[in-house]
Amino acid sequence: MTRFDMVLTRGGLRFMGRVYPCTIGRGGVRADKREGDGATPAGVHDLVGMLYRPDRMARPADWALPIRPRDLWSDDPTHEDYNLMVRAPYPHSHERLRRADPLYDLVILTDWNWPRAIRGAGSAIFLHQWRGPGQPTAGCIALTRADLRAIAARIRYDTRLIVPETLA
């Protein structure tokens, strides 16, 4: 573990000397994550991308990519594009990245079950904006908009997300 790692604790997400309030999946933390269980997967996760809504905010980091109107995330474990970003039209089960609400205005992508997904092991584990304090996610880690932006600006190439099994 390095000082540049993000570590999920019972008190929040610890990063660079500060603990940020956050919410996790409605299924808690699990070492055996499955699609649809609502759990946040335990483990050490690399951060592999950052997406943002250019119509709603300035680019949060040099390496962030814009979310376009047709961008989706496949959550269909029966399809070869499972747990990958895809474009509309897409006839299989998916999640819209360009949402009407602000939850995905800024998304930090983890390498959970990516890039070679094991079908059914869970998809789309992101860091994104929360609905509010205590409002669980479908498995992601969610923070306030201000905290998410502060974290996004400080991420380094070697920053990892650590979700201890002891929280499971």
C-alpha positions in Angstrom: 0.0 0.0 0.0 1.3 3.5 -0.9 0.2 7.0 0.2 -1.3 7.3 -3.3 -3.8 4.5 -2.8 -7.4 4.9 -2.0 -8.5 2.7 0.8 -12.1 2.0 1.7 -12.6 2.0 5.5 -15.7 1.8 7.7 -15.4 5.6 8.1 -15.1 6.4 4.3 -12.6 6.5 1.5 -9.1 7.3 2.7 -7.0 9.1 0.1 -3.9 11.3 0.4 -4.3 11.9 4.1 -8.1 12.6 4.1 -11.1 10.5 4.7 -14.0 11.2 2.3 -17.6 10.2 3.2 -18.8 7.6 0.7 -21.5 5.0 0.1 -21.0 1.5 -1.3 -23.1 -1.2 -2.8 -26.4 -2.2 -1.2 -25.0 -5.7 -0.9 -22.0 -4.6 1.2 -18.5 -5.7 0.4 -18.1 -9.2 -1.0 -15.1 -11.3 -2.0 -17.3 -13.3 -4.4 -19.0 -10.6 -6.4 -21.7 -11.6 -8.9 -23.6 -9.6 -11.5 -26.7 -8.1 -9.9 -25.8 -8.8 -6.2 -25.3 -5.0 -5.5 -22.0 -5.7 -3.7 -18.8 -3.8 -3.8 -16.0 -6.2 -4.7 -13.2 -6.7 -2.2 -9.7 -6.6 -3.6 -7.0 -4.3 -5.0 -8.3 -2.5 -8.1 -6.4 -0.5 -10.6 -7.9 2.7 -11.9 -8.1 2.3 -15.7 -10.0 5.4 -16.9 -11.9 8.5 -16.2 -15.0 9.7 -18.0 -16.9 13.0 -17.7 -19.8 15.0 -19.1 -18.3 17.9 -21.1 -21.7 19.6 -21.2 -21.8 19.7 -17.4 -18.2 20.2 -16.2 -14.7 21.1 -17.3 -12.3 18.3 -17.9 -11.3 17.0 -14.4 -7.9 15.6 -15.5 -5.7 15.6 -18.6 -6.5 11.9 -19.2 -10.3 12.1 -18.8 -12.4 11.2 -21.8 -15.8 12.8 -22.6 -19.0 10.8 -22.3 -20.9 11.2 -25.6 -24.6 10.8 -26.1 -24.5 7.3 -27.4 -22.0 5.9 -24.8 -23.3 2.8 -22.9 -21.8 0.1 -20.6 -22.7 -3.5 -21.4 -24.0 -5.4 -18.4 -25.2 -8.4 -20.3 -23.2 -11.5 -19.2 -24.4 -13.5 -22.2 -22.8 -11.1 -24.7 -19.2 -10.8 -25.8 -19.1 -7.1 -24.9 -20.0 -7.8 -21.3 -18.4 -5.2 -19.0 -17.1 -3.0 -21.8 -18.1 0.4 -23.0 -20.3 0.2 -26.1 -22.3 2.6 -28.3 -26.0 2.9 -29.1 -27.8 1.4 -30.7 -27.0 -1.7 -28.6 -29.7 -4.3 -28.4 -28.3 -6.1 -25.3 -28.6 -5.2 -21.6 -26.7 -2.1 -20.8 -26.4 1.0 -18.7 -26.5 4.5 -20.1 -23.4 6.5 -19.3 -24.9 9.8 -20.3 -27.7 9.9 -17.6 -30.3 12.6 -17.0 -29.3 12.7 -13.3 -25.8 13.8 -12.3 -24.5 10.4 -11.0 -22.2 9.8 -13.9 -21.1 13.3 -14.7 -17.7 12.1 -13.5 -16.8 8.4 -13.5 -13.6 6.8 -12.4 -13.3 3.3 -13.9 -11.8 0.4 -12.0 -10.4 -2.8 -13.5 -12.9 -5.0 -11.7 -13.6 -7.9 -14.1 -12.0 -6.0 -17.0 -10.8 -6.1 -19.7 -11.4 -9.9 -20.1 -14.6 -10.3 -18.2 -15.6 -13.5 -16.5 -19.3 -13.7 -17.4 -21.5 -13.1 -14.4 -18.7 -11.9 -12.1 -20.1 -8.3 -12.1 -19.6 -5.3 -14.3 -19.2 -1.5 -14.1 -17.5 -0.9 -10.7 -17.0 2.8 -10.8 -16.4 5.7 -8.4 -19.1 8.2 -9.2 -21.3 10.9 -7.6 -23.7 9.7 -4.8 -27.4 10.1 -4.5 -26.9 11.3 -1.0 -25.5 10.2 2.4 -26.4 6.6 3.2 -28.0 6.0 -0.2 -26.3 2.7 -1.5 -25.2 2.0 -5.0 -25.5 -1.1 -7.2 -21.9 -2.0 -6.2 -19.9 1.2 -7.0 -18.3 3.6 -4.5 -20.1 7.0 -4.5 -19.0 10.3 -3.1 -20.2 13.9 -3.1 -19.5 15.8 -6.4 -17.0 18.1 -4.7 -15.1 15.2 -3.2 -15.1 13.2 -6.4 -13.7 16.1 -8.3 -11.0 16.7 -5.7 -10.0 13.0 -5.8 -10.0 13.0 -9.7 -7.6 15.9 -9.8 -5.1 14.1 -7.5 -5.1 10.6 -8.9 -1.7 9.4 -10.2 -0.8 6.7 -12.6 -0.1 4.3 -9.7 -3.2 5.1 -7.6 -5.2 2.0 -6.7 -8.5 1.4 -5.0 -8.2 -1.0 -2.1 -11.3 -2.6 -0.7 -10.3 -4.8 2.2 -11.9 -8.2 2.7 -12.2 -7.4 6.4 -15.1 -5.1 5.4 -17.0 -8.1 3.9 
